[in-house]
Amino acid sequence: MKYSALTHWVGGTAVPSNDPTLAVYSPLTGEQISTVPMSGFEALDQAVLAARGAFEAWSQKPIKERVGVFYTYRHLLEKNMQELAALVREENGKTHSEAIAEVQKSMEVTEFACSLPQLTAGEVMEVSRGVECRSEYRPLGVVACITPFNFPNMVPNWTLPNAIALGNCVVLKPSELVPLSSMRIAELLKEAGLPDGVLNVVHGGKDMVEAICDHPGIHAVSFVGSTKVAKLVYARATSHLKRCVALGGAKNHLIVLPDAHVDMTASNVAASMSGCAGQRCMAASAMVAVGAADAIVQRIVEESKKIVPGQNLGAVISQAAKERITGYIDQAERQGAKVLLDGRNVKVQGSENGYYMGPTVLDYVKPEMAVAQEEIFGPVLSIMRTESLDEAIAIENRSPYGNAAAVFTQSGGLARYVAERASAGMIGVNIGVPVPREPFSFGGWNESKFGACDITGKSSIEFFTQIKKTTTKWNPEARTNWMS
């Protein structure tokens, strides 16, 4: 194996496990690169104890001192960018440029955490003569973050900088498919000056997730993954009276109008469909073409042919994922969809055992087909055709998900019409991947998110803190009224 067997990270140090292990494979080659312990409540309890032990001292530090760690951490992310990107690429299968972009996004959210002293100053007001009211943001205590396989570096950094800078101590449970990046993040945070116990990393699968939901010492849980699991995590965590925000899957619709700029639309749609091998909840997997669209569809196919597995298209996460994606394409073809570009059965020279799918474009897909309704999580674009914009919006609105939607048009009025009516939390106008930039928060609607608040940006402040209100009166001679 290229990497040694993974351990937990508890109290600022590597802690070996005697629990059963799972092999970790690189999607690029199909080769085993490490093993990860599949632990449960006992390992979690040790991490929670370490976090609780560190909480008092950490939470009592002024926030300006806490964010000082993240100024240094941001520098370390930049300094070690190539190494971190290589790690993401090896365990996830991304292209080098995608892995670099992931680390750059981690730097951006870390920069936002460094601004928290200005955003959490609280409020003070003299509400009556001699009477002052003050509000302050206070941390919750020990919080847990459960992260997915598709962004091994970025999604942990969606939560860690904000949660920790706000005074919490954290237990991180990365996906067992991509555990290497989280361990390196823990090492870099320690190098940046984070005290031992403030961040702990535990490994496992379903048993560990259930233990996090159940553990009485954890006050809040953030989760990113599939909608099916997000529902279960949200229900279980909140049944134990924890705060929870659980981000699920998506089926993002791109509505393309006849006046759309052909080249810009085609390049955006192709990139949105295939970026990160389609393994992102912001991927455009469903396109609704309104009216005459043959020229744009043809141009999308031409752009998609430029996306080559092993060159500018990475691998999917596993052989099982490859087979599942292929199954969706097979089924759609049997049901009458026209395969304009076929990404099945591709091989990458020198990486014949890697888990690669080529970009796939399906035309004349019916809205009732599984390929049009379900999250595929692969580089597959399903094109549906309608005669009216309202019909296209109705197709988008019928989706149970609500992460993102986009419209391609040169008409500001029509763009606004779609933006107001699309049932999604993040909207793009001539942008295929409408991810908000900091300080705007990331989060969808409907079955793409469960719980209050978003996971990043200003909205995360409310999730990771509680507000303490203090009313003060010192001068007994002050006139008393109903307010005092």
LUMVO-638545 format. One line per 8 residues: number of its first residue (from 1); for each residue x, y, z of C-alpha. Coordinates in Angstrom, 3 decimals. Example, Ala and Ser with C-alpha at 12.3 -4.5 7.8 and 13.67 -1.06 7.14 Angstrom:
BEGIN
1 = 12.300 -4.500 7.800 ~ 13.670 -1.060 7.140
END
This chain:
BEGIN
1 = 0.000 0.000 0.000 ~ 1.194 3.510 -0.786 ~ -0.037 4.885 2.549 ~ 0.192 3.341 5.998 ~ -2.937 2.088 7.721 ~ -5.031 4.990 8.948 ~ -5.642 5.756 12.604 ~ -8.056 8.015 14.427
9 = -6.920 11.516 15.423 ~ -7.818 12.163 19.060 ~ -6.419 14.797 21.395 ~ -3.948 16.025 18.796 ~ -2.304 12.696 18.075 ~ -2.756 9.540 15.996 ~ -4.614 6.838 17.926 ~ -4.470 3.286 16.499
17 = -7.581 1.140 16.372 ~ -8.144 -2.568 16.875 ~ -11.447 -2.454 14.990 ~ -11.955 -4.179 11.626 ~ -10.608 -2.275 8.636 ~ -11.828 -1.429 5.149 ~ -9.554 -1.240 2.120 ~ -9.174 2.208 0.535
25 = -8.807 2.176 -3.270 ~ -7.693 4.814 -5.732 ~ -10.329 5.314 -8.456 ~ -7.539 6.263 -10.856 ~ -6.012 2.783 -10.920 ~ -8.284 0.526 -8.890 ~ -5.327 -0.246 -6.603 ~ -5.517 -0.401 -2.828
33 = -3.703 2.545 -1.254 ~ -4.536 2.214 2.459 ~ -6.906 0.797 5.062 ~ -9.298 2.641 7.347 ~ -10.716 1.452 10.703 ~ -14.450 0.847 10.811 ~ -15.120 1.931 14.356 ~ -18.173 2.840 16.384
41 = -19.261 4.260 19.725 ~ -16.138 3.436 21.740 ~ -13.782 5.327 19.420 ~ -16.270 8.180 19.167 ~ -16.556 8.418 22.942 ~ -12.794 8.891 23.256 ~ -12.944 11.705 20.699 ~ -15.871 13.402 22.441
49 = -14.066 13.218 25.789 ~ -11.012 14.867 24.236 ~ -13.192 17.561 22.683 ~ -15.032 18.219 25.940 ~ -11.708 18.468 27.746 ~ -10.497 21.121 25.331 ~ -13.731 23.102 25.135 ~ -13.504 25.317 28.195
57 = -10.067 26.728 27.441 ~ -10.763 27.094 23.705 ~ -14.176 28.720 24.077 ~ -12.835 31.225 26.614 ~ -10.257 32.570 24.178 ~ -11.341 35.815 22.507 ~ -12.501 35.151 18.971 ~ -9.700 37.323 17.586
65 = -7.225 34.872 19.104 ~ -9.121 31.856 17.824 ~ -9.168 33.088 14.243 ~ -5.424 33.657 14.412 ~ -5.064 29.900 13.932 ~ -6.911 30.149 10.636 ~ -4.743 32.917 9.231 ~ -1.863 30.477 9.624
73 = -3.939 27.538 8.388 ~ -4.899 29.404 5.229 ~ -1.180 29.990 4.570 ~ -0.486 26.280 5.088 ~ -3.248 25.325 2.637 ~ -1.579 27.511 0.025 ~ 1.922 26.320 0.881 ~ 0.905 22.656 0.649
81 = -1.572 23.027 -2.222 ~ 0.150 20.647 -4.606 ~ 0.450 17.918 -1.977 ~ -3.165 18.345 -0.850 ~ -4.425 18.321 -4.441 ~ -2.439 15.172 -5.207 ~ -4.026 13.495 -2.185 ~ -7.523 14.499 -3.320
89 = -6.796 13.259 -6.817 ~ -5.479 9.913 -5.630 ~ -8.280 9.042 -3.223 ~ -11.169 10.636 -5.137 ~ -10.178 10.424 -8.810 ~ -10.452 14.112 -9.722 ~ -8.310 15.754 -12.351 ~ -5.372 17.786 -11.090
97 = -7.051 21.104 -11.938 ~ -10.250 20.089 -10.128 ~ -8.270 19.058 -7.066 ~ -6.420 22.379 -7.071 ~ -9.748 24.235 -7.321 ~ -11.051 22.249 -4.350 ~ -8.137 23.356 -2.159 ~ -8.569 26.936 -3.370
105 = -12.207 26.838 -2.241 ~ -11.000 25.574 1.147 ~ -8.783 28.652 1.304 ~ -11.751 30.898 0.518 ~ -13.964 29.496 3.275 ~ -11.019 29.763 5.665 ~ -10.683 33.431 4.733 ~ -14.343 33.877 5.628
113 = -13.707 32.328 9.057 ~ -11.007 34.937 9.591 ~ -13.685 37.641 9.164 ~ -15.898 36.257 11.935 ~ -14.771 38.749 14.612 ~ -16.337 41.508 12.521 ~ -19.533 39.510 11.915 ~ -20.122 38.304 15.480
121 = -19.545 41.463 17.464 ~ -23.033 41.219 18.933 ~ -25.192 44.227 19.844 ~ -25.485 46.636 22.753 ~ -28.127 49.285 23.408 ~ -29.263 51.502 26.251 ~ -32.887 50.411 26.268 ~ -33.922 52.615 29.180
129 = -32.194 55.259 31.277 ~ -29.364 53.404 33.004 ~ -30.386 50.014 31.574 ~ -28.276 48.249 28.940 ~ -29.087 45.159 26.865 ~ -26.289 43.193 25.227 ~ -26.300 40.141 22.955 ~ -23.295 37.855 22.400
137 = -22.653 34.787 20.250 ~ -21.568 31.800 22.330 ~ -20.415 28.375 21.078 ~ -22.547 25.269 21.483 ~ -19.856 22.885 22.770 ~ -18.905 19.709 20.925 ~ -20.236 19.489 17.361 ~ -19.817 16.774 14.732
145 = -19.320 17.008 10.974 ~ -20.036 14.035 8.676 ~ -18.590 14.570 5.210 ~ -18.943 12.792 1.818 ~ -16.533 11.254 -0.676 ~ -16.882 13.763 -3.502 ~ -14.936 16.669 -1.956 ~ -12.422 15.214 0.529
153 = -10.754 18.552 1.240 ~ -13.403 21.184 0.596 ~ -16.434 19.857 2.475 ~ -14.576 19.323 5.777 ~ -13.417 22.917 5.366 ~ -16.995 24.052 4.826 ~ -17.529 23.357 8.513 ~ -14.222 23.193 10.419
161 = -12.997 26.821 10.158 ~ -16.353 28.378 11.071 ~ -17.331 25.892 13.772 ~ -13.923 26.041 15.451 ~ -13.377 29.804 15.108 ~ -16.778 30.330 16.735 ~ -15.469 28.482 19.794 ~ -16.722 24.925 19.322
169 = -14.701 21.723 19.469 ~ -15.274 19.311 16.602 ~ -15.445 15.611 15.835 ~ -15.025 15.015 12.088 ~ -16.159 11.760 10.436 ~ -14.997 11.683 6.794 ~ -16.284 9.225 4.217 ~ -14.568 5.883 4.619
177 = -13.906 6.002 0.852 ~ -11.688 9.119 1.123 ~ -10.235 9.311 4.649 ~ -6.724 10.503 3.808 ~ -7.396 14.212 3.252 ~ -9.118 14.683 6.605 ~ -6.142 13.290 8.470 ~ -3.842 15.707 6.655
185 = -6.181 18.587 7.476 ~ -5.917 17.661 11.172 ~ -2.129 17.676 10.960 ~ -2.079 21.082 9.271 ~ -4.432 22.592 11.845 ~ -2.169 21.362 14.622 ~ 0.780 22.909 12.794 ~ -1.217 26.139 12.584
193 = -1.487 26.210 16.373 ~ -4.849 24.602 17.075 ~ -4.777 23.197 20.634 ~ -5.004 19.439 21.094 ~ -8.553 18.118 21.374 ~ -10.252 20.987 19.548 ~ -10.395 18.855 16.383 ~ -10.697 15.079 16.438
201 = -11.107 12.740 13.464 ~ -12.834 9.359 13.725 ~ -13.400 6.767 11.013 ~ -16.203 4.342 10.303 ~ -19.378 3.721 8.378 ~ -23.015 3.405 9.383 ~ -22.217 2.447 12.977 ~ -20.135 5.579 13.474
209 = -22.781 7.834 11.914 ~ -25.449 6.374 14.205 ~ -23.156 6.775 17.213 ~ -22.663 10.460 16.360 ~ -26.426 10.972 16.135 ~ -26.948 9.218 19.475 ~ -24.010 10.458 21.566 ~ -25.231 12.687 24.431
217 = -22.016 14.720 24.423 ~ -22.531 16.055 20.879 ~ -24.713 19.158 20.563 ~ -25.001 19.605 16.795 ~ -24.424 17.594 13.628 ~ -23.746 18.753 10.081 ~ -24.037 16.183 7.307 ~ -23.420 16.162 3.549
225 = -24.371 13.132 1.465 ~ -27.293 11.501 -0.305 ~ -30.882 12.538 0.394 ~ -31.738 9.048 1.626 ~ -29.064 9.163 4.315 ~ -29.578 12.884 5.032 ~ -33.186 12.149 6.020 ~ -32.095 9.362 8.353
233 = -29.352 11.449 9.953 ~ -31.637 14.443 10.438 ~ -34.413 12.350 11.972 ~ -32.064 10.447 14.277 ~ -30.004 13.439 15.409 ~ -33.019 15.640 16.114 ~ -34.755 12.803 17.968 ~ -31.889 13.184 20.464
241 = -32.580 16.944 20.600 ~ -29.486 17.921 18.644 ~ -29.276 20.671 16.102 ~ -28.821 19.231 12.636 ~ -28.361 20.516 9.115 ~ -28.236 17.681 6.585 ~ -27.522 18.387 2.930 ~ -28.782 15.741 0.508
249 = -28.711 15.035 -3.193 ~ -29.945 16.955 -6.193 ~ -31.348 16.827 -9.687 ~ -30.419 20.227 -11.053 ~ -32.261 21.521 -14.108 ~ -30.804 23.819 -16.747 ~ -33.518 25.580 -18.740 ~ -32.188 26.605 -22.165
257 = -34.223 29.172 -24.111 ~ -34.070 29.702 -27.895 ~ -32.198 33.007 -27.530 ~ -29.401 31.496 -25.423 ~ -25.853 32.290 -26.522 ~ -24.900 29.062 -28.266 ~ -21.191 28.825 -27.487 ~ -21.452 30.057 -23.896
265 = -24.385 27.759 -23.195 ~ -22.754 24.703 -24.717 ~ -19.470 25.121 -22.854 ~ -21.252 25.795 -19.547 ~ -23.635 22.860 -19.866 ~ -20.883 20.422 -20.855 ~ -18.624 21.570 -18.014 ~ -21.442 21.454 -15.469
273 = -22.437 17.935 -16.518 ~ -18.912 16.507 -16.485 ~ -17.002 18.462 -13.847 ~ -15.766 16.247 -11.003 ~ -17.020 13.350 -13.156 ~ -20.555 14.525 -12.395 ~ -20.052 13.624 -8.733 ~ -21.245 16.860 -7.177
281 = -24.621 18.004 -5.950 ~ -24.349 21.082 -8.202 ~ -23.886 19.083 -11.415 ~ -26.306 19.791 -14.242 ~ -27.767 16.403 -15.042 ~ -31.102 17.503 -16.551 ~ -31.439 20.037 -19.348 ~ -34.816 21.307 -20.505
289 = -34.625 22.770 -24.018 ~ -37.454 25.171 -24.858 ~ -38.467 25.426 -28.509 ~ -35.928 25.143 -31.315 ~ -32.771 23.757 -29.732 ~ -31.046 21.494 -32.273 ~ -28.139 23.895 -32.818 ~ -27.420 24.197 -29.105
297 = -27.775 20.441 -28.539 ~ -25.351 19.734 -31.390 ~ -22.885 22.248 -29.948 ~ -23.178 20.642 -26.491 ~ -22.257 17.285 -28.008 ~ -19.263 18.845 -29.766 ~ -18.085 20.431 -26.494 ~ -18.621 17.183 -24.605
305 = -16.447 15.289 -27.094 ~ -13.537 17.489 -25.974 ~ -13.860 16.024 -22.470 ~ -11.613 12.954 -22.438 ~ -11.416 10.408 -19.592 ~ -7.962 10.334 -18.055 ~ -7.102 13.759 -19.467 ~ -9.632 16.415 -18.478
313 = -12.209 14.026 -16.991 ~ -11.514 12.186 -13.773 ~ -12.693 8.804 -12.542 ~ -15.859 7.984 -10.630 ~ -15.407 6.791 -7.085 ~ -15.783 3.005 -7.463 ~ -16.548 0.113 -9.764 ~ -20.005 -0.087 -8.196
321 = -20.631 3.560 -9.076 ~ -19.524 2.936 -12.663 ~ -21.925 0.015 -12.979 ~ -24.792 2.026 -11.470 ~ -24.239 4.934 -13.887 ~ -24.047 2.549 -16.838 ~ -27.312 0.992 -15.703 ~ -29.098 4.351 -15.873
329 = -27.869 4.899 -19.445 ~ -28.866 1.366 -20.512 ~ -32.348 1.814 -19.076 ~ -32.887 5.212 -20.722 ~ -31.811 3.831 -24.091 ~ -34.267 0.934 -23.768 ~ -37.024 3.430 -22.921 ~ -36.449 5.431 -26.088
337 = -33.864 8.077 -25.235 ~ -31.429 8.818 -28.048 ~ -27.756 8.422 -27.140 ~ -25.959 11.312 -28.825 ~ -22.663 10.667 -27.033 ~ -21.896 7.365 -25.328 ~ -19.508 7.236 -22.378 ~ -19.932 3.569 -21.568
345 = -17.110 1.045 -21.840 ~ -14.270 3.558 -21.952 ~ -10.708 2.556 -21.117 ~ -7.834 4.831 -20.216 ~ -4.463 3.677 -21.501 ~ -2.174 2.908 -18.591 ~ -5.104 2.934 -16.130 ~ -7.204 0.121 -17.541
353 = -8.430 -0.836 -14.073 ~ -9.480 2.705 -13.171 ~ -13.142 3.562 -12.704 ~ -13.730 5.808 -15.715 ~ -16.928 6.893 -17.458 ~ -16.969 9.067 -20.557 ~ -19.330 12.032 -20.946 ~ -22.774 10.883 -22.055
361 = -25.484 12.995 -23.692 ~ -29.030 11.623 -23.953 ~ -31.672 13.413 -26.046 ~ -35.465 13.090 -26.143 ~ -35.577 11.973 -22.532 ~ -39.074 11.856 -21.069 ~ -39.637 13.527 -17.673 ~ -40.967 10.282 -16.208
369 = -37.754 8.323 -16.946 ~ -35.508 7.435 -14.011 ~ -32.582 9.139 -15.746 ~ -34.583 12.392 -15.639 ~ -35.753 12.076 -12.043 ~ -33.024 10.421 -9.981 ~ -29.565 11.593 -8.994 ~ -27.099 9.713 -11.204
377 = -23.848 11.184 -9.832 ~ -21.952 10.648 -13.053 ~ -21.083 12.572 -16.257 ~ -24.507 12.106 -17.845 ~ -26.749 14.826 -19.319 ~ -30.431 14.082 -19.937 ~ -32.086 16.466 -22.415 ~ -35.840 16.983 -22.303
385 = -37.684 19.114 -24.847 ~ -40.663 21.410 -24.308 ~ -42.562 23.981 -26.362 ~ -43.065 26.550 -23.590 ~ -41.083 28.080 -20.743 ~ -43.894 27.423 -18.269 ~ -43.805 23.731 -19.148 ~ -40.045 23.706 -18.512
393 = -40.509 25.394 -15.143 ~ -43.221 22.870 -14.277 ~ -40.764 20.019 -14.956 ~ -38.229 21.647 -12.631 ~ -40.840 22.276 -9.957 ~ -41.967 18.632 -9.945 ~ -38.533 17.446 -8.845 ~ -38.442 16.540 -5.149
401 = -34.974 18.071 -4.932 ~ -34.143 21.760 -4.852 ~ -30.424 22.353 -4.771 ~ -29.819 24.399 -7.923 ~ -31.447 25.503 -11.159 ~ -30.172 27.604 -14.030 ~ -31.518 29.413 -17.058 ~ -29.644 30.259 -20.250
409 = -31.030 33.286 -22.074 ~ -30.101 36.772 -23.258 ~ -33.339 38.199 -21.861 ~ -33.134 39.741 -18.405 ~ -36.907 39.565 -18.040 ~ -37.082 35.859 -18.831 ~ -34.109 35.175 -16.569 ~ -35.919 36.896 -13.709
417 = -39.105 35.004 -14.535 ~ -37.315 31.679 -14.129 ~ -35.327 32.742 -11.057 ~ -38.516 33.730 -9.242 ~ -40.338 30.488 -10.072 ~ -37.648 27.801 -9.865 ~ -37.958 25.713 -6.707 ~ -34.293 25.694 -5.741
425 = -32.070 27.381 -3.198 ~ -29.293 28.374 -5.636 ~ -30.060 29.892 -9.041 ~ -27.776 30.488 -11.997 ~ -28.281 32.811 -14.944 ~ -26.003 31.697 -17.778 ~ -23.965 29.831 -15.142 ~ -24.078 26.040 -15.076
433 = -22.721 25.612 -11.539 ~ -24.234 28.453 -9.467 ~ -22.256 27.905 -6.261 ~ -22.445 31.071 -4.126 ~ -19.122 32.613 -3.142 ~ -18.380 33.608 0.426 ~ -20.000 35.223 2.388 ~ -23.121 33.941 0.612
441 = -24.108 30.582 2.020 ~ -24.402 27.171 0.365 ~ -27.672 25.292 0.772 ~ -30.634 24.045 -1.205 ~ -34.371 23.640 -0.703 ~ -36.875 20.794 -0.512 ~ -35.263 17.342 -0.251 ~ -31.805 18.754 -0.912
449 = -31.580 20.115 2.646 ~ -33.058 19.227 6.008 ~ -32.852 21.583 8.947 ~ -32.508 25.306 9.485 ~ -29.567 27.467 8.372 ~ -27.072 26.785 5.627 ~ -23.720 25.085 6.047 ~ -21.398 27.931 5.012
457 = -21.320 31.720 5.003 ~ -23.164 34.011 7.375 ~ -25.952 31.482 7.878 ~ -23.518 29.064 9.543 ~ -22.973 31.525 12.414 ~ -26.514 30.954 13.631 ~ -26.124 27.184 13.369 ~ -22.860 26.906 15.307
465 = -23.666 29.414 18.074 ~ -26.323 30.345 20.573 ~ -27.111 33.922 21.595 ~ -26.701 35.052 25.194 ~ -28.640 38.188 26.169 ~ -27.564 40.224 29.221 ~ -29.529 43.099 30.744 ~ -27.568 45.348 33.142
473 = -28.466 48.137 35.581 ~ -25.950 49.684 37.973 ~ -27.418 53.047 39.051 ~ -30.251 52.695 41.617 ~ -31.182 56.371 41.268 ~ -32.219 55.946 37.646 ~ -35.918 56.393 37.035 ~ -37.718 53.025 36.835
481 = -40.300 52.217 34.198 ~ -41.787 49.098 32.648 ~ -38.563 48.443 30.727 ~ -36.397 48.278 33.884
END
